[in-house]
Amino acid sequence: MSSDDLICSKKMARQNGIVQPLLTDLYQITMAYAYWKSGKVNDVAVFDLFFRTNPFQGEFTIFAGLEECLKFLENFHYSDSDIEYLTQTLPDNIEPEFFAYLKDLTCKDIKLSAIEEGSVVFPRVPLLRVEGPLITAQLLETTLLTLVNFASLMATNAARYRMVAGKHVSLLEFGLRRAQGPDGGLSASKYAYIGGFDGTSNVLAGKMFNIPVKGTHAHSFVTSFSTLDDVSSVALKHAQTQEPCNLLELASEWRKKVSSVIDISPEEASDGELAALISYAIAFPSGFMALVDTYDVKRYNFQGLPSRHRQRINGHTGYNSNCGTNGSRVQISPSIHSTYGYSTVERTLRSGLLNFCAVALALNDCGYRALGIRIDSGDLAYLSVLARATFEQIADAFELPWFCKLTIVASNDINEETILSLNEQGHKIDSFGIGTHLVTCQRQPALGCVYKLVEINSQPRIKLSQDVGKVTIPGHKEAYRLFGADGHALIDLLQRSSEPAPEVGQKVLCRHPFQESKRAYVIPSKVEHLYKVYWQDGRVCIKPKPLLEVRERVQSSLRTLRQDIKRSLNPTPYKVAVSDDLYNFIHDLWLQNAPIGELS
């Protein structure tokens, strides 16, 4: 490795090493050569990075990825090995002087303005405005897009999960094994946390981004034990006295006591599962969280429960929470409950609940308190109600008030519709572990941000299309968020940069950019200028905020929106408008550039 490459690699250590100038499309480099060959080295351009439609059939998006964009600008440099690769890859006719030009290229002459990371954003309003030498700004396109597109999509997805789950339920990201490769997995963990998740199972993400890491154990840990003889160590020191406790003996005794309370025979529970939970509890006495649905045994008979618990369970609707991608649900017939007492769905918890409660009570004898359980299959709403009723019964029977507050974590292919359904059913889940649907954004796999030239050498540029949605808004612009009398954001307004900013209490004419009849006056109670200069003169002007502050920004920004804009079903569209001056500017330019047709 050359000294140049070594210096570059050290700078890159502050960011993902994959993010470098060659992380781009080939046509960016071939365009750069064509610009260079055409003598456009000194041309100055303005590009807007924006999206056209909100994701997930919603009416808001969360902007994320700005910090990584700034790192990219800071470290932008073609190394010796990059230049060597390009000389071997590009056509032979490319002049050597072009490679010398690339070798010296940096972002010192680029100016980047952006909306604050973690903000709520809307279609057509540029998230980034890139100004500077045409060739350099063009070479940034693909990389900036890849840094913003998935980050914003992921943060938006996470924010939607946070809203439907409610602020009192914990959300954990469990998606690394299902993510789109290791980089997708790391990005998903980071931006899920920004969007409102409380922790991740991804250990590397925890280290890199200071995100709390959480986890229990897998079914394989339980099934690796067959009998109680598999418990190799039974001793656990008491948390206070340090006296040795035999956790196996204590758990076996408690299993007999608990079985008589909830009317389950110990013979119906798995000894291998008990051995596994005892072993896990000895390893993690202060963090005992157990997976309890490994074994499917006989139907649960809860006739031993107090009447108030039986009524709670018998009255439960019992929807199967394993929703398809269309959110469909399979209802368990109430006749099953009346005929048999309980549906067969709770069989998976019969062994697990008994064994867990026995080990948790044994740990209590040793001065420790268990954390709770994880359910990974079946009717999550029904099983959570059943588990909570069991915990409450044991708390009553053994006068242990804390036992009824044990945490119930649910996983198993959960999506946004699943949580909405579980809410309707009155679940008792304290925490959701969400993987596939979150990290792969299955409802919508891409945000669709674009990067468009809007000005060259102070001359506006417009992209025309028969699809009005693809027509760009030309020129160097500023964006403002206008707030109504109730304190909520009312409309985002784009103006030409030469126009004076809107003022509080002053009437502003806001127009739809392409529909002449759609217009309205707004008298703002507050005006927020959306753009700040984050990069200029080869340095970061505003230091990116820590992840925790960006995460808080997401929630504070969402609170500025009315609830009808944020709701999951049929949300009200948020309005994005242009000033009267910009409206006329767009349409004059449109007429100048649109070809005149000919009839024959």
C-alpha positions as CSV (number, residue, x, y, z in Angstrom):
1,M,0.0,0.0,0.0
2,S,1.4,3.4,-0.9
3,S,1.8,6.2,1.6
4,D,-1.1,8.0,-0.1
5,D,-3.3,5.0,0.3
6,L,-2.3,4.7,3.9
7,I,-3.2,8.3,4.7
8,C,-6.5,7.9,2.9
9,S,-7.3,4.7,4.8
10,K,-6.6,6.4,8.1
11,K,-9.0,9.2,7.2
12,M,-11.6,6.6,6.1
13,A,-11.3,4.9,9.5
14,R,-13.9,7.4,10.7
15,Q,-16.4,6.2,8.3
16,N,-17.4,3.0,6.5
17,G,-14.4,2.1,4.4
18,I,-16.7,1.1,1.5
19,V,-17.8,4.7,1.2
20,Q,-15.2,6.3,-1.1
21,P,-15.2,8.0,-4.5
22,L,-15.2,4.7,-6.5
23,L,-18.5,3.8,-4.8
24,T,-20.3,5.3,-7.7
25,D,-21.8,4.5,-11.1
26,L,-19.4,4.4,-14.0
27,Y,-21.3,7.0,-15.9
28,Q,-20.5,9.6,-13.3
29,I,-16.8,9.2,-14.2
30,T,-17.3,9.1,-17.9
31,M,-19.5,12.3,-17.7
32,A,-16.7,13.9,-15.6
33,Y,-14.3,13.2,-18.5
34,A,-16.7,14.5,-21.1
35,Y,-17.2,17.7,-19.0
36,W,-13.4,18.0,-18.7
37,K,-12.8,17.4,-22.4
38,S,-15.5,20.0,-23.2
39,G,-13.7,22.6,-21.1
40,K,-16.3,22.8,-18.4
41,V,-13.8,22.6,-15.6
42,N,-14.7,26.0,-14.2
43,D,-18.5,25.7,-14.6
44,V,-20.4,26.1,-11.3
45,A,-23.5,24.0,-10.7
46,V,-26.3,23.6,-8.2
47,F,-27.9,20.2,-7.6
48,D,-30.9,19.3,-5.5
49,L,-31.3,16.0,-3.8
50,F,-35.0,15.2,-3.1
51,F,-37.7,12.5,-3.3
52,R,-41.0,12.6,-5.1
53,T,-43.3,10.4,-2.9
54,N,-43.5,9.6,0.8
55,P,-42.9,5.9,1.5
56,F,-45.1,3.2,3.1
57,Q,-48.3,4.9,1.9
58,G,-47.7,7.5,4.5
59,E,-47.5,11.3,4.4
60,F,-44.2,12.0,6.0
61,T,-40.5,11.0,5.8
62,I,-37.6,11.2,8.2
63,F,-34.4,12.6,6.8
64,A,-31.3,10.7,7.8
65,G,-27.8,10.0,6.5
66,L,-26.4,13.6,6.7
67,E,-23.5,12.7,9.0
68,E,-22.3,10.0,6.6
69,C,-22.6,12.5,3.7
70,L,-20.3,14.9,5.6
71,K,-17.8,12.2,6.3
72,F,-17.8,11.4,2.6
73,L,-17.1,15.0,1.6
74,E,-14.4,15.2,4.2
75,N,-12.6,12.1,3.0
76,F,-13.2,12.5,-0.8
77,H,-10.0,11.7,-2.5
78,Y,-8.8,9.4,-5.3
79,S,-6.0,7.2,-4.0
80,D,-3.1,5.9,-6.1
81,S,-4.7,2.6,-6.4
82,D,-8.0,4.2,-7.5
83,I,-6.3,6.1,-10.3
84,E,-4.4,2.9,-11.3
85,Y,-7.7,1.0,-11.5
86,L,-9.4,3.8,-13.5
87,T,-6.6,3.9,-16.0
88,Q,-7.0,0.2,-16.6
89,T,-10.8,0.2,-16.7
90,L,-11.6,3.3,-18.8
91,P,-11.1,3.5,-22.5
92,D,-7.5,3.8,-23.8
93,N,-8.3,7.2,-25.5
94,I,-8.7,9.0,-22.2
95,E,-6.0,11.6,-21.8
96,P,-3.5,11.1,-18.9
97,E,-4.0,14.7,-17.8
98,F,-7.6,13.8,-16.8
99,F,-6.3,11.2,-14.3
100,A,-3.9,13.9,-12.9
101,Y,-7.0,16.1,-12.5
102,L,-8.9,13.4,-10.6
103,K,-5.9,12.8,-8.4
104,D,-5.9,16.4,-7.1
105,L,-9.7,16.6,-6.8
106,T,-11.2,17.3,-3.4
107,C,-14.5,18.8,-2.1
108,K,-12.9,22.1,-0.8
109,D,-14.9,24.1,-3.3
110,I,-18.2,22.4,-2.6
111,K,-20.9,24.0,-0.5
112,L,-23.5,21.7,1.1
113,S,-26.7,23.0,2.6
114,A,-29.1,20.6,4.2
115,I,-32.2,20.1,6.4
116,E,-31.2,19.0,9.9
117,E,-30.9,15.3,10.2
118,G,-33.8,13.7,12.0
119,S,-36.3,16.2,10.7
120,V,-39.7,15.4,9.2
121,V,-39.4,16.1,5.4
122,F,-41.7,16.0,2.4
123,P,-41.7,15.4,-1.3
124,R,-40.1,17.9,-3.7
125,V,-38.4,19.8,-0.8
126,P,-34.6,19.3,-1.4
127,L,-32.9,17.5,1.5
128,L,-29.5,18.5,0.3
129,R,-28.4,21.4,-1.9
130,V,-25.0,20.9,-3.5
131,E,-23.2,23.9,-5.0
132,G,-19.7,24.0,-6.6
133,P,-17.7,22.9,-9.5
134,L,-19.8,21.0,-12.0
135,I,-17.5,18.0,-12.3
136,T,-17.0,17.6,-8.5
137,A,-20.7,18.0,-7.8
138,Q,-21.6,15.5,-10.5
139,L,-19.1,12.9,-9.1
140,L,-20.9,13.1,-5.7
141,E,-24.3,12.1,-7.0
142,T,-24.5,8.3,-6.6
143,T,-22.7,8.2,-3.3
144,L,-24.8,10.9,-1.7
145,L,-28.0,9.1,-3.0
146,T,-27.0,5.8,-1.5
147,L,-26.1,7.4,1.8
148,V,-29.5,9.2,2.1
149,N,-31.9,6.8,0.4
150,F,-31.7,3.8,2.7
151,A,-31.0,5.9,5.8
152,S,-34.1,8.0,5.4
153,L,-36.3,5.0,4.4
154,M,-35.1,3.0,7.4
155,A,-35.5,5.9,9.9
156,T,-39.0,6.5,8.5
157,N,-39.9,2.8,8.8
158,A,-38.7,2.7,12.4
159,A,-40.5,5.9,13.3
160,R,-43.8,4.4,12.0
161,Y,-43.2,1.3,14.2
162,R,-42.6,3.6,17.2
163,M,-45.9,5.4,16.6
164,V,-48.1,2.3,16.3
165,A,-46.4,0.6,19.3
166,G,-46.8,3.6,21.5
167,K,-44.3,5.3,23.8
168,H,-44.5,2.8,26.6
169,V,-43.6,-0.3,24.7
170,S,-39.9,-1.1,24.0
171,L,-38.8,-1.8,20.5
172,L,-35.8,-3.9,19.7
173,E,-34.2,-4.4,16.3
174,F,-33.4,-8.0,15.6
175,G,-32.8,-7.9,11.9
176,L,-29.1,-8.5,11.2
177,R,-29.5,-12.1,10.0
178,R,-32.2,-11.0,7.5
179,A,-30.6,-7.7,6.4
180,Q,-29.4,-6.9,2.9
181,G,-25.8,-7.9,3.7
182,P,-23.5,-6.6,6.5
183,D,-23.6,-3.0,5.5
184,G,-27.3,-3.1,5.2
185,G,-27.4,-4.7,8.7
186,L,-25.3,-2.0,10.3
187,S,-27.2,0.8,8.6
188,A,-30.5,-0.7,9.6
189,S,-29.4,-0.9,13.3
190,K,-28.2,2.7,13.3
191,Y,-31.2,4.2,11.6
192,A,-33.7,2.1,13.5
193,Y,-32.3,3.6,16.6
194,I,-32.6,7.1,15.2
195,G,-36.2,6.3,14.2
196,G,-37.2,5.4,17.7
197,F,-36.1,1.9,18.5
198,D,-34.6,1.3,22.0
199,G,-31.9,-1.3,21.2
200,T,-30.4,-3.8,18.8
201,S,-29.2,-7.4,18.8
202,N,-26.3,-6.2,16.5
203,V,-23.2,-6.2,18.7
204,L,-21.0,-4.4,16.2
205,A,-23.7,-1.6,15.8
206,G,-23.7,-1.3,19.6
207,K,-19.9,-0.8,19.6
208,M,-19.8,1.6,16.6
209,F,-22.8,3.7,17.4
210,N,-23.2,3.3,21.2
211,I,-26.7,1.7,20.8
212,P,-27.9,-0.5,23.7
213,V,-27.6,-4.2,22.8
214,K,-30.2,-6.7,23.8
215,G,-30.8,-10.4,23.4
216,T,-32.0,-13.6,25.0
217,H,-31.1,-17.1,23.7
218,A,-32.3,-19.2,20.8
219,H,-34.3,-22.4,20.6
220,S,-31.1,-24.3,20.0
221,F,-29.9,-23.5,23.5
222,V,-33.0,-25.1,24.9
223,T,-32.9,-28.2,22.7
224,S,-29.2,-28.7,23.4
225,F,-30.3,-30.0,26.9
226,S,-32.1,-33.3,27.2
227,T,-32.4,-34.1,30.9
228,L,-31.7,-32.6,34.3
229,D,-28.4,-34.5,34.3
230,D,-27.2,-32.1,31.6
231,V,-26.9,-29.4,34.2
232,S,-23.2,-29.5,34.8
233,S,-23.1,-26.8,37.5
234,V,-25.9,-26.2,40.0
235,A,-24.2,-23.8,42.3
236,L,-25.1,-20.1,42.4
237,K,-23.8,-17.6,45.0
238,H,-26.5,-15.7,46.8
239,A,-26.6,-12.1,45.6
240,Q,-26.3,-10.6,49.1
241,T,-24.8,-13.3,51.4
242,Q,-22.6,-15.0,48.8
243,E,-23.7,-18.3,50.3
244,P,-23.9,-21.1,47.7
245,C,-27.4,-22.0,46.4
246,N,-28.3,-25.2,44.6
247,L,-30.4,-23.7,41.8
248,L,-31.4,-27.2,40.4
249,E,-32.9,-28.3,43.8
250,L,-34.6,-24.9,44.3
251,A,-36.1,-24.9,40.8
252,S,-37.3,-28.5,41.1
253,E,-39.0,-27.7,44.4
254,W,-40.6,-24.6,42.9
255,R,-41.8,-26.4,39.9
256,K,-43.9,-28.7,42.1
257,K,-45.3,-25.7,44.0
258,V,-46.1,-23.8,40.9
259,S,-47.6,-26.8,39.2
260,S,-50.2,-27.1,41.9
261,V,-51.1,-23.4,41.7
262,I,-51.6,-23.3,38.0
263,D,-52.8,-27.0,37.7
264,I,-50.0,-28.3,35.4
265,S,-48.3,-31.6,36.2
266,P,-44.5,-31.4,36.3
267,E,-44.5,-34.6,34.2
268,E,-46.0,-32.6,31.3
269,A,-43.1,-30.1,31.3
270,S,-39.8,-30.8,29.6
271,D,-36.9,-31.6,31.9
272,G,-34.5,-30.7,29.1
273,E,-36.0,-27.2,29.0
274,L,-35.8,-26.8,32.7
275,A,-32.1,-27.8,32.6
276,A,-31.5,-25.2,29.9
277,L,-33.2,-22.4,31.8
278,I,-31.3,-23.3,35.0
279,S,-28.0,-23.3,33.1
280,Y,-28.9,-19.9,31.5
281,A,-30.0,-18.5,34.8
282,I,-26.7,-19.5,36.4
283,A,-24.8,-17.8,33.6
284,F,-27.0,-14.7,33.8
285,P,-28.7,-14.5,37.2
286,S,-29.3,-10.7,37.0
287,G,-30.4,-10.8,33.3
288,F,-32.5,-13.9,33.1
289,M,-34.8,-13.5,30.1
290,A,-36.0,-16.9,28.7
291,L,-37.5,-18.1,25.5
292,V,-40.5,-20.2,26.5
293,D,-42.1,-21.6,23.4
294,T,-39.7,-24.3,22.4
295,Y,-41.9,-27.3,23.2
296,D,-45.5,-28.0,22.1
297,V,-47.3,-30.2,24.7
298,K,-50.8,-31.0,25.8
299,R,-53.6,-28.4,25.8
300,Y,-53.3,-26.0,28.7
301,N,-56.1,-26.4,31.3
302,F,-56.4,-23.2,33.3
303,Q,-59.3,-24.2,35.5
304,G,-57.0,-23.7,38.4
305,L,-56.7,-20.0,37.7
306,P,-58.7,-17.5,39.8
307,S,-62.0,-16.5,38.1
308,R,-60.8,-13.1,37.2
309,H,-57.8,-14.6,35.2
310,R,-60.0,-17.2,33.6
311,Q,-62.5,-14.5,32.5
312,R,-59.7,-12.4,31.0
313,I,-58.4,-15.3,28.9
314,N,-61.8,-16.7,28.0
315,G,-63.0,-13.3,26.8
316,H,-59.9,-12.7,24.6
317,T,-60.7,-12.5,20.9
318,G,-57.8,-14.7,19.9
319,Y,-56.6,-13.5,16.5
320,N,-53.7,-15.2,14.9
321,S,-51.0,-12.5,14.9
322,N,-49.0,-14.0,12.1
323,C,-50.3,-11.5,9.5
324,G,-49.4,-11.8,5.9
325,T,-48.0,-9.0,3.9
326,N,-51.5,-7.7,3.3
327,G,-52.2,-7.6,7.0
328,S,-54.8,-10.3,6.9
329,R,-55.8,-12.1,10.2
330,V,-57.2,-15.5,10.9
331,Q,-59.7,-15.5,13.7
332,I,-59.9,-18.3,16.2
333,S,-63.5,-19.2,16.7
334,P,-65.0,-18.4,20.1
335,S,-66.6,-21.8,20.0
336,I,-63.2,-23.4,20.6
337,H,-62.9,-21.5,23.9
338,S,-66.4,-22.4,25.0
339,T,-66.1,-26.1,24.0
340,Y,-62.6,-26.8,25.2
341,G,-61.8,-24.0,27.5
342,Y,-58.8,-22.8,25.5
343,S,-57.6,-23.0,21.9
344,T,-54.6,-25.2,21.1
345,V,-52.5,-22.1,20.4
346,E,-51.4,-21.9,24.1
347,R,-49.9,-25.4,24.2
348,T,-46.5,-24.0,23.4
349,L,-46.3,-22.1,26.7
350,R,-47.4,-24.9,28.9
351,S,-43.9,-26.3,29.5
352,G,-42.1,-23.0,29.1
353,L,-44.2,-21.0,31.5
354,L,-44.0,-23.6,34.2
355,N,-40.2,-24.1,33.9
356,F,-39.6,-20.3,33.6
357,C,-41.6,-19.5,36.7
358,A,-39.8,-22.3,38.7
359,V,-36.4,-20.9,37.8
360,A,-37.5,-17.3,38.3
361,L,-38.7,-18.2,41.8
362,A,-35.5,-20.1,42.5
363,L,-33.5,-17.1,41.5
364,N,-35.5,-15.0,43.8
365,D,-34.5,-17.3,46.7
366,C,-30.9,-16.5,45.7
367,G,-31.4,-12.8,45.8
368,Y,-32.0,-12.2,42.0
369,R,-35.0,-11.1,40.0
370,A,-35.7,-12.5,36.6
371,L,-36.4,-10.1,33.8
372,G,-39.1,-11.9,31.8
373,I,-39.9,-14.1,28.8
374,R,-39.8,-14.0,25.1
375,I,-42.5,-15.6,22.9
376,D,-41.5,-16.3,19.3
377,S,-44.5,-18.2,17.9
378,G,-48.3,-18.6,18.0
379,D,-51.0,-16.1,18.7
380,L,-48.9,-13.4,20.3
381,A,-51.8,-11.4,21.7
382,Y,-53.6,-14.4,23.2
383,L,-50.4,-15.9,24.6
384,S,-49.2,-12.6,26.2
385,V,-52.6,-12.3,28.0
386,L,-52.2,-15.8,29.2
387,A,-48.7,-15.3,30.4
388,R,-49.5,-12.1,32.2
389,A,-52.5,-13.8,33.9
390,T,-50.1,-16.6,35.0
391,F,-47.6,-14.1,36.4
392,E,-50.4,-12.3,38.3
393,Q,-51.6,-15.6,39.7
394,I,-48.2,-16.5,41.0
395,A,-47.7,-13.1,42.4
396,D,-50.9,-13.5,44.3
397,A,-50.2,-17.0,45.5
398,F,-46.7,-16.3,46.8
399,E,-47.1,-12.7,47.7
400,L,-44.5,-11.4,45.3
401,P,-45.9,-8.2,43.7
402,W,-42.9,-7.8,41.4
403,F,-43.7,-11.1,39.6
404,C,-46.8,-9.8,37.9
405,K,-44.6,-7.0,36.2
406,L,-42.2,-9.4,34.5
407,T,-41.4,-8.3,31.0
408,I,-43.0,-10.1,28.0
409,V,-41.1,-9.8,24.8
410,A,-42.7,-10.9,21.5
411,S,-41.0,-11.6,18.2
412,N,-42.0,-13.7,15.1
413,D,-42.1,-11.9,11.8
414,I,-43.8,-8.8,13.2
415,N,-44.8,-5.9,11.0
416,E,-46.7,-2.7,11.4
417,E,-50.0,-4.2,10.7
418,T,-49.3,-7.0,13.3
419,I,-48.8,-4.4,16.0
420,L,-52.0,-2.5,15.0
421,S,-53.8,-5.8,15.2
422,L,-52.3,-6.7,18.6
423,N,-53.3,-3.3,19.9
424,E,-56.9,-3.9,18.9
425,Q,-56.7,-7.2,20.8
426,G,-55.5,-5.8,24.1
427,H,-52.1,-7.6,24.2
428,K,-49.9,-7.6,27.3
429,I,-46.6,-7.3,25.5
430,D,-44.0,-5.0,26.9
431,S,-41.4,-5.2,24.1
432,F,-41.3,-6.2,20.4
433,G,-38.3,-7.7,18.8
434,I,-38.6,-6.9,15.1
435,G,-36.4,-8.1,12.3
436,T,-37.2,-8.9,8.7
437,H,-40.0,-6.4,8.0
438,L,-38.1,-3.6,9.6
439,V,-34.6,-3.9,8.2
440,T,-35.6,-4.9,4.7
441,C,-38.4,-2.3,4.5
442,Q,-40.6,-5.0,2.9
443,R,-43.6,-2.7,2.3
444,Q,-41.4,-0.4,0.2
445,P,-37.8,-1.4,-0.6
446,A,-36.6,2.1,-1.8
447,L,-37.3,5.7,-1.2
448,G,-36.4,7.0,-4.6
449,C,-34.4,10.1,-3.9
450,V,-33.1,11.8,-7.0
451,Y,-30.2,14.3,-7.7
452,K,-31.1,16.9,-10.3
453,L,-29.2,19.8,-11.8
454,V,-31.2,23.0,-11.2
455,E,-28.7,25.7,-12.1
456,I,-25.5,26.0,-14.1
457,N,-23.3,29.2,-14.1
458,S,-26.2,31.1,-12.4
459,Q,-28.6,30.0,-15.2
460,P,-31.6,27.9,-14.1
461,R,-32.2,24.4,-15.5
462,I,-35.5,22.5,-15.6
463,K,-36.1,18.9,-16.5
464,L,-39.4,18.5,-18.5
465,S,-41.5,15.4,-18.7
466,Q,-45.0,14.3,-19.8
467,D,-45.2,13.0,-16.3
468,V,-45.7,16.3,-14.3
469,G,-44.4,14.5,-11.2
470,K,-41.0,14.3,-12.8
471,V,-40.7,18.0,-13.7
472,T,-38.0,19.6,-11.6
473,I,-38.3,22.9,-9.7
474,P,-35.5,25.0,-11.2
475,G,-33.0,27.4,-9.7
476,H,-31.3,28.1,-6.4
477,K,-34.1,27.9,-3.8
478,E,-34.7,28.3,0.0
479,A,-37.2,26.3,1.9
480,Y,-39.3,27.4,4.9
481,R,-41.8,25.6,7.2
482,L,-44.8,27.8,8.1
483,F,-46.7,27.0,11.3
484,G,-50.4,27.6,11.9
485,A,-52.1,29.2,14.9
486,D,-52.3,25.9,16.7
487,G,-48.5,25.5,16.7
488,H,-48.5,22.6,14.1
489,A,-46.6,22.7,10.9
490,L,-49.0,23.9,8.2
491,I,-47.1,24.0,4.9
492,D,-43.5,23.9,3.5
493,L,-42.8,26.7,1.1
494,L,-40.1,26.8,-1.6
495,Q,-38.9,30.3,-2.7
496,R,-36.3,31.6,-5.0
497,S,-33.2,32.5,-3.0
498,S,-33.5,36.2,-4.2
499,E,-36.9,36.5,-2.4
500,P,-37.2,37.9,1.1
501,A,-38.0,35.3,3.7
502,P,-41.6,34.9,4.9
503,E,-42.4,36.8,8.1
504,V,-44.5,35.9,11.1
505,G,-47.9,37.5,10.9
506,Q,-47.5,38.5,7.3
507,K,-49.8,37.1,4.6
508,V,-48.0,34.7,2.2
509,L,-49.5,33.4,-1.1
510,C,-48.7,29.7,-1.4
511,R,-49.2,28.0,-4.7
512,H,-49.1,24.4,-6.0
513,P,-46.1,24.2,-8.3
514,F,-48.0,22.9,-11.3
515,Q,-51.8,23.3,-10.7
516,E,-52.8,26.9,-11.2
517,S,-56.1,26.7,-9.3
518,K,-54.5,25.4,-6.1
519,R,-53.4,28.3,-4.0
520,A,-54.0,29.8,-0.6
521,Y,-52.9,32.6,1.7
522,V,-51.1,31.7,4.9
523,I,-50.4,33.9,7.8
524,P,-47.7,32.0,9.8
525,S,-47.4,32.1,13.5
526,K,-43.9,30.8,13.2
527,V,-41.4,30.5,10.3
528,E,-38.6,28.0,10.2
529,H,-35.8,28.3,7.7
530,L,-35.0,24.7,6.8
531,Y,-31.5,25.0,5.4
532,K,-28.2,25.3,7.2
533,V,-24.7,25.3,5.6
534,Y,-23.0,22.1,6.8
535,W,-20.0,22.0,4.5
536,Q,-18.0,24.9,3.0
537,D,-14.4,25.8,2.3
538,G,-13.3,22.3,2.7
539,R,-14.5,21.8,6.3
540,V,-17.6,20.8,8.3
541,C,-19.3,24.1,9.4
542,I,-21.8,22.5,11.8
543,K,-20.7,19.4,13.7
544,P,-23.2,16.5,13.4
545,K,-25.2,15.9,16.5
546,P,-24.7,12.6,18.5
547,L,-27.0,9.8,17.6
548,L,-29.1,10.2,20.7
549,E,-29.8,13.9,19.9
550,V,-30.8,13.0,16.3
551,R,-33.1,10.3,17.8
552,E,-34.7,13.0,20.0
553,R,-35.0,15.3,17.0
554,V,-37.1,12.7,15.2
555,Q,-39.6,12.6,17.9
556,S,-39.7,16.4,18.5
557,S,-40.1,17.0,14.7
558,L,-42.9,14.4,14.5
559,R,-44.8,16.2,17.3
560,T,-45.0,19.3,15.1
561,L,-47.3,17.4,12.7
562,R,-51.1,17.0,13.2
563,Q,-52.2,13.5,14.1
564,D,-54.2,13.1,10.9
565,I,-51.0,13.5,8.9
566,K,-49.2,10.8,10.9
567,R,-52.0,8.2,11.1
568,S,-51.5,4.8,9.4
569,L,-54.8,4.7,7.6
570,N,-55.7,7.3,5.0
571,P,-53.4,10.1,6.3
572,T,-54.0,13.7,5.3
573,P,-51.4,14.9,2.8
574,Y,-49.1,17.6,4.0
575,K,-48.9,20.5,1.7
576,V,-45.7,21.6,-0.1
577,A,-46.0,24.9,-2.0
578,V,-44.0,27.4,-4.0
579,S,-44.1,31.2,-3.8
580,D,-46.0,33.2,-6.4
581,D,-42.6,34.4,-7.8
582,L,-41.2,30.9,-8.1
583,Y,-44.5,29.6,-9.6
584,N,-44.3,32.2,-12.4
585,F,-40.5,31.5,-12.8
586,I,-41.2,27.8,-13.2
587,H,-43.8,28.2,-15.8
588,D,-42.0,30.9,-17.8
589,L,-39.0,28.6,-18.0
590,W,-41.2,25.7,-18.9
591,L,-42.6,27.6,-21.9
592,Q,-39.1,28.6,-23.0
593,N,-37.9,25.1,-23.0
594,A,-40.9,23.1,-24.1
595,P,-40.8,22.5,-27.9
596,I,-43.7,23.8,-30.0
597,G,-45.7,20.9,-31.6
598,E,-46.8,20.8,-35.2
599,L,-50.2,19.5,-36.4
600,S,-50.5,18.1,-39.9
